[in-house]
Amino acid sequence: MKPNALGWIDPTSPSVEWDQAQVRRLARRLGYRLEWLNPRSVLGFVEQVEASECEAVLVPSSAHLDAATLNRLLGTTDVECAAPRESFSCWSRAAGYRR
């Protein structure tokens, strides 16, 4: 069974379809089963990620996350960016232990 990843696209993105294609391609390349965050959830973005216990959050680029959000996400999960290709490791995994 493939690990889960959540896809995220900034709601103000001018190219949603292109961004979705980038995230889907990245998920395939990295071997993740992709799910999308629920935009109608009462939980915020980071809270949905924390509740899902996903392995990674996939985004089209780091421009879709602000520094504070990236900082919060790295407390619980990895973040993978499609273009330019970047990986940000969860702090607990980088330190050698899992949550």
N, CA, C and O atoms as CSV, one atom per row, in Angstrom:
chain,resi,resn,atom,element,x,y,z
A,1,MET,N,N,0.839,-1.188,0.000
A,1,MET,CA,C,0.000,0.000,0.000
A,1,MET,C,C,0.882,1.248,0.000
A,1,MET,O,O,1.852,1.330,0.753
A,2,LYS,N,N,0.546,2.199,-0.831
A,2,LYS,CA,C,1.312,3.432,-0.945
A,2,LYS,C,C,1.055,4.338,0.253
A,2,LYS,O,O,-0.041,4.329,0.813
A,3,PRO,N,N,2.062,5.122,0.652
A,3,PRO,CA,C,1.843,6.102,1.723
A,3,PRO,C,C,0.941,7.239,1.225
A,3,PRO,O,O,0.871,7.517,0.028
A,4,ASN,N,N,0.267,7.877,2.159
A,4,ASN,CA,C,-0.638,8.983,1.824
A,4,ASN,C,C,0.105,10.308,1.767
A,4,ASN,O,O,1.023,10.562,2.546
A,5,ALA,N,N,-0.311,11.139,0.833
A,5,ALA,CA,C,0.159,12.521,0.756
A,5,ALA,C,C,-1.057,13.398,0.495
A,5,ALA,O,O,-2.002,12.996,-0.184
A,6,LEU,N,N,-1.012,14.589,1.044
A,6,LEU,CA,C,-2.085,15.556,0.817
A,6,LEU,C,C,-1.597,16.618,-0.156
A,6,LEU,O,O,-0.491,17.141,-0.023
A,7,GLY,N,N,-2.427,16.924,-1.120
A,7,GLY,CA,C,-2.118,17.972,-2.079
A,7,GLY,C,C,-2.686,19.300,-1.624
A,7,GLY,O,O,-3.790,19.360,-1.084
A,8,TRP,N,N,-1.932,20.361,-1.843
A,8,TRP,CA,C,-2.378,21.705,-1.478
A,8,TRP,C,C,-2.020,22.678,-2.586
A,8,TRP,O,O,-0.901,22.680,-3.099
A,9,ILE,N,N,-2.987,23.501,-2.942
A,9,ILE,CA,C,-2.775,24.585,-3.903
A,9,ILE,C,C,-3.335,25.844,-3.277
A,9,ILE,O,O,-4.462,25.855,-2.782
A,10,ASP,N,N,-2.547,26.900,-3.301
A,10,ASP,CA,C,-3.007,28.184,-2.767
A,10,ASP,C,C,-4.297,28.567,-3.480
A,10,ASP,O,O,-4.337,28.589,-4.710
A,11,PRO,N,N,-5.361,28.872,-2.721
A,11,PRO,CA,C,-6.643,29.203,-3.350
A,11,PRO,C,C,-6.609,30.429,-4.263
A,11,PRO,O,O,-7.513,30.619,-5.077
A,12,THR,N,N,-5.582,31.252,-4.135
A,12,THR,CA,C,-5.483,32.439,-4.990
A,12,THR,C,C,-4.657,32.176,-6.250
A,12,THR,O,O,-4.376,33.103,-7.009
A,13,SER,N,N,-4.274,30.939,-6.475
A,13,SER,CA,C,-3.457,30.600,-7.640
A,13,SER,C,C,-4.201,30.919,-8.941
A,13,SER,O,O,-5.380,30.592,-9.077
A,14,PRO,N,N,-3.513,31.559,-9.900
A,14,PRO,CA,C,-4.160,31.860,-11.183
A,14,PRO,C,C,-4.180,30.672,-12.148
A,14,PRO,O,O,-4.810,30.744,-13.203
A,15,SER,N,N,-3.500,29.590,-11.795
A,15,SER,CA,C,-3.400,28.444,-12.711
A,15,SER,C,C,-3.668,27.131,-11.971
A,15,SER,O,O,-2.791,26.272,-11.879
A,16,VAL,N,N,-4.861,26.989,-11.456
A,16,VAL,CA,C,-5.216,25.846,-10.618
A,16,VAL,C,C,-5.053,24.520,-11.361
A,16,VAL,O,O,-4.497,23.573,-10.803
A,17,GLU,N,N,-5.520,24.432,-12.595
A,17,GLU,CA,C,-5.426,23.166,-13.336
A,17,GLU,C,C,-3.969,22.751,-13.550
A,17,GLU,O,O,-3.631,21.579,-13.384
A,18,TRP,N,N,-3.116,23.688,-13.910
A,18,TRP,CA,C,-1.698,23.398,-14.094
A,18,TRP,C,C,-1.080,22.949,-12.764
A,18,TRP,O,O,-0.321,21.981,-12.720
A,19,ASP,N,N,-1.409,23.653,-11.698
A,19,ASP,CA,C,-0.878,23.312,-10.380
A,19,ASP,C,C,-1.317,21.910,-9.955
A,19,ASP,O,O,-0.517,21.147,-9.413
A,20,GLN,N,N,-2.582,21.570,-10.198
A,20,GLN,CA,C,-3.070,20.231,-9.865
A,20,GLN,C,C,-2.304,19.162,-10.644
A,20,GLN,O,O,-1.947,18.122,-10.090
A,21,ALA,N,N,-2.055,19.417,-11.916
A,21,ALA,CA,C,-1.299,18.457,-12.732
A,21,ALA,C,C,0.120,18.285,-12.197
A,21,ALA,O,O,0.638,17.169,-12.168
A,22,GLN,N,N,0.746,19.365,-11.779
A,22,GLN,CA,C,2.091,19.294,-11.211
A,22,GLN,C,C,2.111,18.428,-9.952
A,22,GLN,O,O,3.001,17.596,-9.776
A,23,VAL,N,N,1.129,18.629,-9.087
A,23,VAL,CA,C,1.064,17.873,-7.829
A,23,VAL,C,C,0.766,16.399,-8.102
A,23,VAL,O,O,1.358,15.525,-7.467
A,24,ARG,N,N,-0.133,16.113,-9.029
A,24,ARG,CA,C,-0.430,14.712,-9.365
A,24,ARG,C,C,0.803,14.000,-9.927
A,24,ARG,O,O,1.075,12.852,-9.574
A,25,ARG,N,N,1.546,14.682,-10.799
A,25,ARG,CA,C,2.773,14.109,-11.359
A,25,ARG,C,C,3.805,13.835,-10.258
A,25,ARG,O,O,4.454,12.789,-10.251
A,26,LEU,N,N,3.946,14.775,-9.345
A,26,LEU,CA,C,4.894,14.615,-8.246
A,26,LEU,C,C,4.508,13.428,-7.370
A,26,LEU,O,O,5.369,12.652,-6.955
A,27,ALA,N,N,3.224,13.287,-7.092
A,27,ALA,CA,C,2.761,12.153,-6.275
A,27,ALA,C,C,3.098,10.831,-6.947
A,27,ALA,O,O,3.572,9.903,-6.292
A,28,ARG,N,N,2.857,10.740,-8.244
A,28,ARG,CA,C,3.195,9.511,-8.985
A,28,ARG,C,C,4.692,9.238,-8.927
A,28,ARG,O,O,5.116,8.113,-8.662
A,29,ARG,N,N,5.485,10.266,-9.175
A,29,ARG,CA,C,6.942,10.121,-9.202
A,29,ARG,C,C,7.488,9.658,-7.851
A,29,ARG,O,O,8.423,8.859,-7.797
A,30,LEU,N,N,6.899,10.165,-6.754
A,30,LEU,CA,C,7.391,9.820,-5.425
A,30,LEU,C,C,6.693,8.604,-4.821
A,30,LEU,O,O,7.078,8.143,-3.746
A,31,GLY,N,N,5.671,8.080,-5.500
A,31,GLY,CA,C,4.997,6.876,-5.026
A,31,GLY,C,C,3.963,7.098,-3.938
A,31,GLY,O,O,3.727,6.214,-3.113
A,32,TYR,N,N,3.346,8.267,-3.930
A,32,TYR,CA,C,2.322,8.577,-2.933
A,32,TYR,C,C,0.925,8.353,-3.488
A,32,TYR,O,O,0.680,8.507,-4.684
A,33,ARG,N,N,0.025,7.990,-2.600
A,33,ARG,CA,C,-1.408,7.984,-2.911
A,33,ARG,C,C,-1.907,9.375,-2.534
A,33,ARG,O,O,-1.902,9.745,-1.360
A,34,LEU,N,N,-2.333,10.136,-3.526
A,34,LEU,CA,C,-2.672,11.544,-3.339
A,34,LEU,C,C,-4.126,11.735,-2.938
A,34,LEU,O,O,-5.041,11.159,-3.527
A,35,GLU,N,N,-4.307,12.560,-1.919
A,35,GLU,CA,C,-5.621,13.050,-1.524
A,35,GLU,C,C,-5.512,14.568,-1.484
A,35,GLU,O,O,-4.427,15.122,-1.311
A,36,TRP,N,N,-6.648,15.226,-1.645
A,36,TRP,CA,C,-6.654,16.689,-1.609
A,36,TRP,C,C,-7.263,17.158,-0.300
A,36,TRP,O,O,-8.173,16.523,0.233
A,37,LEU,N,N,-6.768,18.252,0.208
A,37,LEU,CA,C,-7.356,18.845,1.407
A,37,LEU,C,C,-8.769,19.296,1.103
A,37,LEU,O,O,-9.077,19.699,-0.019
A,38,ASN,N,N,-9.620,19.228,2.104
A,38,ASN,CA,C,-11.016,19.607,1.944
A,38,ASN,C,C,-11.170,21.112,2.159
A,38,ASN,O,O,-11.012,21.580,3.286
A,39,PRO,N,N,-11.470,21.877,1.121
A,39,PRO,CA,C,-11.597,23.330,1.281
A,39,PRO,C,C,-12.811,23.746,2.110
A,39,PRO,O,O,-12.886,24.889,2.561
A,40,ARG,N,N,-13.758,22.836,2.313
A,40,ARG,CA,C,-14.958,23.164,3.092
A,40,ARG,C,C,-14.877,22.691,4.541
A,40,ARG,O,O,-15.847,22.814,5.289
A,41,SER,N,N,-13.741,22.159,4.934
A,41,SER,CA,C,-13.579,21.664,6.293
A,41,SER,C,C,-13.590,22.814,7.300
A,41,SER,O,O,-13.157,23.926,6.996
A,42,VAL,N,N,-14.086,22.534,8.486
A,42,VAL,CA,C,-14.041,23.537,9.555
A,42,VAL,C,C,-12.626,23.663,10.109
A,42,VAL,O,O,-12.297,24.649,10.769
A,43,LEU,N,N,-11.791,22.661,9.838
A,43,LEU,CA,C,-10.390,22.719,10.251
A,43,LEU,C,C,-9.584,23.545,9.266
A,43,LEU,O,O,-9.866,23.539,8.067
A,44,GLY,N,N,-8.607,24.238,9.753
A,44,GLY,CA,C,-7.702,24.976,8.887
A,44,GLY,C,C,-6.754,24.033,8.160
A,44,GLY,O,O,-6.754,22.826,8.400
A,45,PHE,N,N,-5.955,24.593,7.277
A,45,PHE,CA,C,-5.032,23.812,6.461
A,45,PHE,C,C,-4.095,22.954,7.323
A,45,PHE,O,O,-4.052,21.735,7.153
A,46,VAL,N,N,-3.357,23.565,8.232
A,46,VAL,CA,C,-2.396,22.825,9.052
A,46,VAL,C,C,-3.116,21.816,9.948
A,46,VAL,O,O,-2.619,20.708,10.149
A,47,GLU,N,N,-4.256,22.179,10.475
A,47,GLU,CA,C,-5.006,21.270,11.337
A,47,GLU,C,C,-5.490,20.037,10.569
A,47,GLU,O,O,-5.512,18.936,11.119
A,48,GLN,N,N,-5.878,20.215,9.304
A,48,GLN,CA,C,-6.263,19.066,8.480
A,48,GLN,C,C,-5.072,18.142,8.251
A,48,GLN,O,O,-5.213,16.920,8.289
A,49,VAL,N,N,-3.919,18.717,8.016
A,49,VAL,CA,C,-2.705,17.919,7.808
A,49,VAL,C,C,-2.393,17.131,9.075
A,49,VAL,O,O,-2.114,15.934,9.010
A,50,GLU,N,N,-2.437,17.792,10.218
A,50,GLU,CA,C,-2.148,17.116,11.485
A,50,GLU,C,C,-3.137,15.995,11.753
A,50,GLU,O,O,-2.743,14.929,12.226
A,51,ALA,N,N,-4.400,16.210,11.464
A,51,ALA,CA,C,-5.423,15.196,11.709
A,51,ALA,C,C,-5.298,14.008,10.763
A,51,ALA,O,O,-5.697,12.896,11.111
A,52,SER,N,N,-4.758,14.225,9.589
A,52,SER,CA,C,-4.680,13.160,8.582
A,52,SER,C,C,-3.542,12.186,8.835
A,52,SER,O,O,-3.600,11.043,8.383
A,53,GLU,N,N,-2.514,12.614,9.546
A,53,GLU,CA,C,-1.315,11.807,9.766
A,53,GLU,C,C,-0.699,11.352,8.439
A,53,GLU,O,O,-0.218,10.225,8.325
A,54,CYS,N,N,-0.719,12.234,7.443
A,54,CYS,CA,C,-0.146,11.921,6.134
A,54,CYS,C,C,1.381,11.893,6.221
A,54,CYS,O,O,1.975,12.405,7.170
A,55,GLU,N,N,1.989,11.293,5.227
A,55,GLU,CA,C,3.450,11.229,5.158
A,55,GLU,C,C,4.049,12.523,4.618
A,55,GLU,O,O,5.166,12.893,4.980
A,56,ALA,N,N,3.300,13.216,3.746
A,56,ALA,CA,C,3.837,14.422,3.125
A,56,ALA,C,C,2.707,15.316,2.625
A,56,ALA,O,O,1.584,14.869,2.392
A,57,VAL,N,N,3.043,16.584,2.471
A,57,VAL,CA,C,2.173,17.548,1.801
A,57,VAL,C,C,2.865,17.893,0.490
A,57,VAL,O,O,4.048,18.233,0.477
A,58,LEU,N,N,2.136,17.806,-0.597
A,58,LEU,CA,C,2.686,18.099,-1.922
A,58,LEU,C,C,2.111,19.414,-2.421
A,58,LEU,O,O,0.899,19.625,-2.388
A,59,VAL,N,N,2.991,20.296,-2.883
A,59,VAL,CA,C,2.578,21.600,-3.396
A,59,VAL,C,C,3.245,21.838,-4.750
A,59,VAL,O,O,4.304,21.273,-5.022
A,60,PRO,N,N,2.637,22.672,-5.603
A,60,PRO,CA,C,3.246,22.964,-6.905
A,60,PRO,C,C,4.594,23.664,-6.767
A,60,PRO,O,O,5.522,23.381,-7.525
A,61,SER,N,N,4.705,24.580,-5.798
A,61,SER,CA,C,5.968,25.277,-5.539
A,61,SER,C,C,5.925,25.816,-4.112
A,61,SER,O,O,4.869,25.874,-3.482
A,62,SER,N,N,7.083,26.203,-3.626
A,62,SER,CA,C,7.130,26.743,-2.259
A,62,SER,C,C,6.382,28.075,-2.157
A,62,SER,O,O,6.075,28.519,-1.051
A,63,ALA,N,N,6.089,28.708,-3.272
A,63,ALA,CA,C,5.330,29.965,-3.264
A,63,ALA,C,C,3.891,29.761,-2.785
A,63,ALA,O,O,3.205,30.730,-2.461
A,64,HIS,N,N,3.433,28.512,-2.739
A,64,HIS,CA,C,2.076,28.228,-2.277
A,64,HIS,C,C,1.978,28.154,-0.759
A,64,HIS,O,O,0.890,27.965,-0.214
A,65,LEU,N,N,3.106,28.303,-0.075
A,65,LEU,CA,C,3.137,28.281,1.390
A,65,LEU,C,C,3.912,29.487,1.893
A,65,LEU,O,O,4.954,29.839,1.341
A,66,ASP,N,N,3.401,30.116,2.939
A,66,ASP,CA,C,4.200,31.173,3.557
A,66,ASP,C,C,5.136,30.536,4.583
A,66,ASP,O,O,4.966,29.370,4.941
A,67,ALA,N,N,6.105,31.286,5.048
A,67,ALA,CA,C,7.135,30.748,5.947
A,67,ALA,C,C,6.536,30.208,7.244
A,67,ALA,O,O,6.979,29.169,7.735
A,68,ALA,N,N,5.547,30.887,7.803
A,68,ALA,CA,C,4.944,30.441,9.055
A,68,ALA,C,C,4.214,29.111,8.874
A,68,ALA,O,O,4.297,28.236,9.736
A,69,THR,N,N,3.505,28.957,7.764
A,69,THR,CA,C,2.790,27.706,7.492
A,69,THR,C,C,3.777,26.571,7.271
A,69,THR,O,O,3.586,25.476,7.800
A,70,LEU,N,N,4.835,26.817,6.491
A,70,LEU,CA,C,5.854,25.799,6.275
A,70,LEU,C,C,6.467,25.372,7.599
A,70,LEU,O,O,6.664,24.180,7.836
A,71,ASN,N,N,6.765,26.315,8.446
A,71,ASN,CA,C,7.326,26.031,9.760
A,71,ASN,C,C,6.392,25.128,10.575
A,71,ASN,O,O,6.849,24.162,11.186
A,72,ARG,N,N,5.116,25.429,10.587
A,72,ARG,CA,C,4.138,24.609,11.325
A,72,ARG,C,C,4.024,23.210,10.732
A,72,ARG,O,O,3.953,22.229,11.472
A,73,LEU,N,N,4.005,23.108,9.408
A,73,LEU,CA,C,3.884,21.802,8.761
A,73,LEU,C,C,5.068,20.896,9.080
A,73,LEU,O,O,4.891,19.695,9.285
A,74,LEU,N,N,6.260,21.456,9.122
A,74,LEU,CA,C,7.453,20.644,9.328
A,74,LEU,C,C,7.529,20.055,10.734
A,74,LEU,O,O,8.386,19.215,11.010
A,75,GLY,N,N,6.652,20.484,11.608
A,75,GLY,CA,C,6.564,19.855,12.919
A,75,GLY,C,C,5.903,18.489,12.860
A,75,GLY,O,O,6.043,17.699,13.793
A,76,THR,N,N,5.174,18.189,11.766
A,76,THR,CA,C,4.440,16.923,11.697
A,76,THR,C,C,4.633,16.128,10.413
A,76,THR,O,O,4.367,14.927,10.403
A,77,THR,N,N,5.086,16.753,9.330
A,77,THR,CA,C,5.148,16.038,8.052
A,77,THR,C,C,6.219,16.613,7.140
A,77,THR,O,O,6.729,17.708,7.375
A,78,ASP,N,N,6.553,15.865,6.102
A,78,ASP,CA,C,7.458,16.359,5.061
A,78,ASP,C,C,6.658,17.243,4.103
A,78,ASP,O,O,5.440,17.108,3.991
A,79,VAL,N,N,7.352,18.142,3.420
A,79,VAL,CA,C,6.733,18.969,2.384
A,79,VAL,C,C,7.557,18.794,1.115
A,79,VAL,O,O,8.779,18.944,1.131
A,80,GLU,N,N,6.878,18.475,0.014
A,80,GLU,CA,C,7.519,18.261,-1.284
A,80,GLU,C,C,6.969,19.272,-2.282
A,80,GLU,O,O,5.755,19.433,-2.408
A,81,CYS,N,N,7.867,19.952,-2.989
A,81,CYS,CA,C,7.486,20.958,-3.988
A,81,CYS,C,C,7.839,20.442,-5.382
A,81,CYS,O,O,8.903,19.857,-5.588
A,82,ALA,N,N,6.941,20.664,-6.326
A,82,ALA,CA,C,7.130,20.154,-7.689
A,82,ALA,C,C,8.115,20.983,-8.510
A,82,ALA,O,O,9.028,20.423,-9.117
A,83,ALA,N,N,7.949,22.298,-8.539
A,83,ALA,CA,C,8.785,23.130,-9.394
A,83,ALA,C,C,9.039,24.489,-8.739
A,83,ALA,O,O,8.086,25.239,-8.523
A,84,PRO,N,N,10.250,24.822,-8.425
A,84,PRO,CA,C,11.404,23.948,-8.560
A,84,PRO,C,C,11.321,22.804,-7.561
A,84,PRO,O,O,10.718,22.940,-6.496
A,85,ARG,N,N,11.926,21.685,-7.910
A,85,ARG,CA,C,11.856,20.481,-7.087
A,85,ARG,C,C,12.615,20.712,-5.783
A,85,ARG,O,O,13.834,20.885,-5.784
A,86,GLU,N,N,11.874,20.713,-4.665
A,86,GLU,CA,C,12.462,20.902,-3.344
A,86,GLU,C,C,11.807,19.941,-2.367
A,86,GLU,O,O,10.635,19.592,-2.512
A,87,SER,N,N,12.575,19.517,-1.370
A,87,SER,CA,C,12.062,18.664,-0.300
A,87,SER,C,C,12.411,19.300,1.032
A,87,SER,O,O,13.535,19.755,1.244
A,88,PHE,N,N,11.437,19.327,1.920
A,88,PHE,CA,C,11.643,19.812,3.280
A,88,PHE,C,C,11.258,18.674,4.219
A,88,PHE,O,O,10.113,18.220,4.204
A,89,SER,N,N,12.198,18.211,5.031
A,89,SER,CA,C,11.946,17.066,5.905
A,89,SER,C,C,11.356,17.489,7.238
A,89,SER,O,O,11.726,18.512,7.814
A,90,CYS,N,N,10.434,16.678,7.706
A,90,CYS,CA,C,9.852,16.853,9.033
A,90,CYS,C,C,10.995,16.822,10.046
A,90,CYS,O,O,11.912,16.010,9.930
A,91,TRP,N,N,10.936,17.705,11.033
A,91,TRP,CA,C,12.029,17.786,11.994
A,91,TRP,C,C,12.244,16.483,12.743
A,91,TRP,O,O,13.388,16.090,12.970
A,92,SER,N,N,11.167,15.799,13.137
A,92,SER,CA,C,11.347,14.574,13.910
A,92,SER,C,C,12.017,13.499,13.056
A,92,SER,O,O,12.834,12.735,13.570
A,93,ARG,N,N,11.693,13.423,11.780
A,93,ARG,CA,C,12.326,12.440,10.899
A,93,ARG,C,C,13.777,12.803,10.634
A,93,ARG,O,O,14.641,11.928,10.570
A,94,ALA,N,N,14.043,14.094,10.480
A,94,ALA,CA,C,15.408,14.533,10.240
A,94,ALA,C,C,16.293,14.257,11.455
A,94,ALA,O,O,17.496,14.039,11.313
A,95,ALA,N,N,15.701,14.267,12.644
A,95,ALA,CA,C,16.450,13.994,13.875
A,95,ALA,C,C,16.569,12.509,14.157
A,95,ALA,O,O,17.253,12.114,15.102
A,96,GLY,N,N,15.911,11.671,13.350
A,96,GLY,CA,C,16.054,10.235,13.499
A,96,GLY,C,C,14.928,9.526,14.220
A,96,GLY,O,O,15.057,8.342,14.532
A,97,TYR,N,N,13.829,10.207,14.497
A,97,TYR,CA,C,12.690,9.534,15.108
A,97,TYR,C,C,11.406,9.978,14.449
A,97,TYR,O,O,11.354,11.026,13.806
A,98,ARG,N,N,10.375,9.180,14.612
A,98,ARG,CA,C,9.087,9.471,13.987
A,98,ARG,C,C,8.101,9.903,15.038
A,98,ARG,O,O,8.253,9.595,16.220
A,99,ARG,N,N,7.075,10.628,14.592
A,99,ARG,CA,C,6.040,11.079,15.534
A,99,ARG,C,C,5.197,9.946,16.011
A,99,ARG,O,O,4.281,10.151,16.807
